Amino acid sequence: MTSAHRENPMIPISSVVLPPEVPDRIARVLSSGQLAQGQEVAELEALAATMAGSQHAVAVSNGTVSLQLALQALQLGPGGEVLTSSFTFAGTINAILNAGLRVRFVDIDDRFGMDADHLESQIGPDTVAILPVHLYGAACDMTRICSIAERHGLAVVEDAAQAHGAEWHGQRVGSFGLGSFSLYATKNVTSGEGGIVTADDAQLANRLRLLRNQGMSGRYQFETVGTNARMTDVQAAIAIPQMTRLDEITDARQSNAALLDDGLRDVADIECPRVNPNARHVFHQYTVRVRADSQVTRDHLSESLARQNIATGIYYPRAAYDYEIYRSHPRVTIEAQPGAERAAREVLSLPVHPQLQPRDIERIVDAISATVTGT
Ligand SMILES: *Cc1c(COP(=O)(O)O)cnc(C)c1O
């Protein structure tokens, strides 16, 4: 190993360190003989409902399926149009299309959330639901989104895949409408693969449980056409000890974000994340903008950091609709979304995960400053 490697160990963009009781919990599941639909799943659901400030939580196999089932549970009817963010992961769009619905996009504001002004102008006669995405762990403006939804009689499904424990004016995301969380390997709480749907309405929660389990109420009592979207108890056993420590996990992400803010605030050409004072940002990602008119390009900065063993991420390199599969899809409406297209050129996510040490953050800040000033 060279001295450069010793001094500059790799700083990954995400790092999974599970709480120490996870192996024992998994062992208990394995020896219990109940690997699915057991105690652990029930316990995780109770914790997840509290996490989202909702009455009910339904654990499912992943966060894409959780979005799809949330839309299906609402029985919005075929051909209905869902308005969603133009700057999100493909899972958001795939869930809407796989639920048989149509997609129209809403541009983002300067905090990467759904732009409420643009939202209102996108509503048309076929609009049935609004699907905001709390990207990077930042809550969208749910006051305005919910009031627009109410005025137009539209359902709200929140894509909170990246926003476990995030708040808007003290209210947890996932409790404004139906909430959808992902427990994928890199998310703030993980079970490897997994998802959670949250709901306040008992009937909707019941329909979600039916949809998850082949539409079955009692043994071979089929009430609706469902699917298999169940979570295993091993998955739940992995997630529970993180869910009980979510405040700790979030605190660590927030203090890392504060250190990055302090170090980068005065660095030319770098725009730190703007956080709404009424929001609790849980920093799934710490995403800066490298302005397109800067001395240093976003891609140059990312390559320079990679050479110094600092991983970064570009979430996402294109606007959500900017792929041939969606551009040519009969149920996707394509319109230019300048905010999303600019974000795709400018965003760079820096490591912010709880395992970072202050010296790692110093290295990140120093490397960025040096690259930007050309020293
Ligand atoms: C991760 C993610 C999803 C999909 O979740 P999976 O568990 O990977 O299926 C959906 N939307 C957003 C914004 C995500 O980040």
The ligand as a Gaussian input file, in Angstrom:
#p B3LYP/6-31G(d) Opt

LIG

0 1
 C      -35.013000       4.455000      -3.801000
 C      -36.097000       5.236000      -4.405000
 C      -37.269000       4.647000      -4.906000
 C      -37.439000       3.169000      -5.064000
 O      -37.209000       2.427000      -3.930000
 P      -36.696000       0.896000      -4.078000
 O      -36.785000       0.391000      -2.673000
 O      -35.310000       0.967000      -4.597000
 O      -37.625000       0.199000      -4.986000
 C      -38.276000       5.466000      -5.359000
 N      -38.154000       6.797000      -5.341000
 C      -37.037000       7.413000      -4.903000
 C      -36.976000       8.900000      -4.892000
 C      -35.968000       6.649000      -4.430000
 O      -34.865000       7.269000      -4.007000

